[in-house]
């Protein structure tokens, strides 16, 4: 099955995280809490050695 492409890539903005743990495996699930009010579709992992993003709208993991 071919990998899908995210149609929201044009909405990516370079931002400086205000927290060290912003994934949904972190205590406060910062990424989802940010997505809900802002509608920003894509979150990128800031963990050392990781290069992946998640699109909330398309429910798509990108590496």
N, CA, C and O of each residue as an XYZ file, in Angstrom:
252
protein
N       0.845     -1.166      0.000
C       0.000      0.000      0.000
C       0.897      1.238      0.000
O       1.789      1.334      0.843
N       0.691      2.193     -0.922
C       1.533      3.385     -0.954
C       1.278      4.285      0.251
O       0.163      4.356      0.769
N       2.331      4.967      0.683
C       2.203      5.872      1.824
C       1.448      7.121      1.386
O       1.705      7.666      0.313
N       0.525      7.564      2.213
C      -0.229      8.774      1.914
C       0.630     10.002      2.173
O       1.585      9.959      2.948
N       0.277     11.083      1.521
C       0.965     12.350      1.711
C       0.042     13.313      2.446
O      -1.162     13.343      2.193
N       0.598     14.082      3.339
C      -0.181     15.044      4.114
C      -0.462     16.278      3.258
O       0.450     16.832      2.645
N      -1.710     16.700      3.219
C      -2.086     17.880      2.435
C      -1.925     19.170      3.240
O      -2.213     20.253      2.732
N      -1.469     19.064      4.487
C      -1.330     20.230      5.358
C       0.111     20.725      5.476
O       0.401     21.588      6.305
N       1.010     20.189      4.662
C       2.420     20.560      4.778
C       2.657     22.051      4.554
O       3.632     22.601      5.067
N       1.793     22.706      3.806
C       1.954     24.139      3.558
C       1.637     24.974      4.801
O       1.853     26.186      4.801
N       1.130     24.341      5.855
C       0.794     25.047      7.085
C       1.869     24.925      8.159
O       1.689     25.406      9.277
N       2.979     24.288      7.825
C       4.065     24.125      8.784
C       4.703     25.474      9.076
O       5.017     26.232      8.158
N       4.890     25.769     10.344
C       5.537     26.994     10.793
C       6.656     26.618     11.759
O       6.520     25.683     12.548
N       7.758     27.353     11.689
C       8.882     27.115     12.586
C       8.589     27.833     13.903
O       8.533     29.062     13.948
N       8.403     27.067     14.962
C       8.106     27.650     16.271
C       9.079     27.107     17.303
O       9.636     26.021     17.140
N       9.272     27.869     18.357
C      10.128     27.421     19.448
C       9.221     26.864     20.545
O       8.386     27.595     21.080
N       9.370     25.591     20.885
C       8.518     24.988     21.923
C       8.686     25.685     23.260
O       9.786     26.100     23.626
N       7.590     25.808     23.981
C       7.656     26.425     25.306
C       7.749     25.378     26.402
O       7.682     25.706     27.587
N       7.903     24.124     26.012
C       8.017     23.033     26.971
C       8.973     21.983     26.433
O       9.169     21.879     25.222
N       9.567     21.207     27.326
C      10.498     20.162     26.893
C       9.768     18.880     26.530
O      10.329     18.047     25.818
N       8.544     18.694     26.992
C       7.786     17.482     26.700
C       6.463     17.822     26.056
O       5.504     18.141     26.759
N       6.382     17.762     24.735
C       5.147     18.214     24.102
C       4.453     17.112     23.309
O       3.547     17.400     22.525
N       4.846     15.892     23.490
C       4.170     14.816     22.773
C       3.004     14.299     23.624
O       2.848     14.694     24.780
N       2.207     13.434     23.054
C       1.070     12.934     23.816
C       1.457     11.851     24.811
O       0.619     11.397     25.591
N       2.716     11.434     24.791
C       3.152     10.504     25.828
C       3.682     11.272     27.041
O       4.029     10.673     28.060
N       3.742     12.594     26.923
C       4.159     13.398     28.071
C       2.986     13.547     29.040
O       1.832     13.307     28.686
N       3.305     13.940     30.245
C       2.315     14.015     31.322
C       1.089     14.855     30.965
O      -0.039     14.445     31.239
N       1.297     16.014     30.363
C       0.189     16.935     30.103
C      -0.388     16.865     28.693
O      -1.284     17.637     28.352
N       0.111     15.955     27.882
C      -0.373     15.790     26.510
C      -0.475     17.138     25.792
O      -1.503     17.480     25.207
N       0.631     17.893     25.858
C       0.661     19.250     25.340
C       0.293     19.349     23.862
O      -0.382     20.298     23.465
N       0.713     18.408     23.053
C       0.461     18.497     21.611
C      -1.029     18.525     21.303
O      -1.478     19.370     20.528
N      -1.796     17.629     21.886
C      -3.238     17.611     21.643
C      -3.907     18.828     22.252
O      -4.832     19.386     21.661
N      -3.458     19.247     23.418
C      -4.033     20.440     24.042
C      -3.787     21.676     23.188
O      -4.600     22.601     23.198
N      -2.690     21.708     22.455
C      -2.403     22.829     21.561
C      -3.254     22.738     20.295
O      -3.778     23.749     19.827
N      -3.392     21.550     19.746
C      -4.146     21.372     18.505
C      -5.611     21.765     18.655
O      -6.156     22.440     17.781
N      -6.245     21.365     19.722
C      -7.687     21.589     19.872
C      -8.085     23.061     19.741
O      -8.963     23.362     18.932
N      -7.492     23.993     20.489
C      -7.936     25.391     20.348
C      -7.378     26.112     19.119
O      -8.019     27.027     18.601
N      -6.184     25.710     18.643
C      -5.551     26.453     17.555
C      -5.872     25.899     16.182
O      -5.907     26.643     15.203
N      -6.110     24.581     16.101
C      -6.336     23.956     14.805
C      -5.058     23.720     14.026
O      -5.111     23.291     12.874
N      -3.893     23.994     14.636
C      -2.633     23.716     13.945
C      -2.563     22.219     13.675
O      -2.562     21.434     14.624
N      -2.505     21.797     12.423
C      -2.675     20.388     12.095
C      -1.475     19.492     12.376
O      -1.655     18.298     12.616
N      -0.249     20.032     12.354
C       0.942     19.180     12.406
C       1.780     19.473     13.644
O       2.012     20.628     14.002
N       2.228     18.401     14.285
C       3.145     18.501     15.404
C       4.385     17.678     15.045
O       4.284     16.625     14.415
N       5.556     18.175     15.453
C       6.813     17.471     15.177
C       7.470     17.101     16.490
O       7.464     17.884     17.439
N       8.031     15.920     16.544
C       8.743     15.474     17.735
C      10.012     16.298     17.919
O      10.730     16.570     16.957
N      10.284     16.697     19.172
C      11.523     17.415     19.460
C      12.483     16.544     20.271
O      13.496     17.022     20.781
N      12.148     15.269     20.381
C      13.019     14.340     21.099
C      14.307     14.131     20.305
O      14.281     14.007     19.081
N      15.414     14.095     21.006
C      16.709     13.881     20.370
C      16.702     12.567     19.581
O      16.292     11.527     20.096
N      17.155     12.626     18.346
C      17.250     11.441     17.500
C      15.961     11.088     16.768
O      15.946     10.140     15.982
N      14.894     11.816     17.003
C      13.632     11.541     16.321
C      13.398     12.579     15.228
O      13.701     13.760     15.400
N      12.864     12.126     14.122
C      12.539     13.014     13.012
C      11.175     12.600     12.461
O      11.072     12.077     11.352
N      10.150     12.840     13.242
C       8.814     12.460     12.797
C       7.807     13.531     13.157
O       7.996     14.311     14.090
N       6.740     13.544     12.395
C       5.660     14.498     12.599
C       4.340     13.752     12.555
O       4.257     12.644     12.026
N       3.315     14.363     13.111
C       1.976     13.770     13.135
C       0.987     14.839     12.673
O       1.015     15.971     13.156
N       0.123     14.474     11.745
C      -0.940     15.364     11.307
C      -2.225     14.927     12.016
O      -2.715     13.818     11.802
N      -2.756     15.802     12.851
C      -3.988     15.491     13.582
C      -5.185     15.379     12.652
O      -6.036     14.509     12.837
N      -5.258     16.245     11.662
C      -6.408     16.263     10.767
C      -6.446     15.000      9.903
O      -7.480     14.340      9.800
N      -5.315     14.674      9.286
C      -5.259     13.506      8.423
C      -4.922     12.212      9.132
O      -4.909     11.145      8.518
N      -4.643     12.305     10.455
C      -4.225     11.156     11.262
C      -3.124     10.382     10.526
O      -3.251      9.189     10.247
N      -2.042     11.104     10.223
C      -0.965     10.582      9.403
C       0.385     10.795     10.073
O       0.723     11.919     10.445
N       1.160      9.726     10.230
C       2.517      9.811     10.775
C       3.483     10.005      9.626
O       3.443      9.274      8.637
N       4.348     10.993      9.759
C       5.338     11.270      8.726
C       6.728     11.157      9.320
O       7.001     11.715     10.382
N       7.612     10.433      8.634
C       8.987     10.272      9.104
C       9.960     10.774      8.074
O      11.171     10.721      8.291
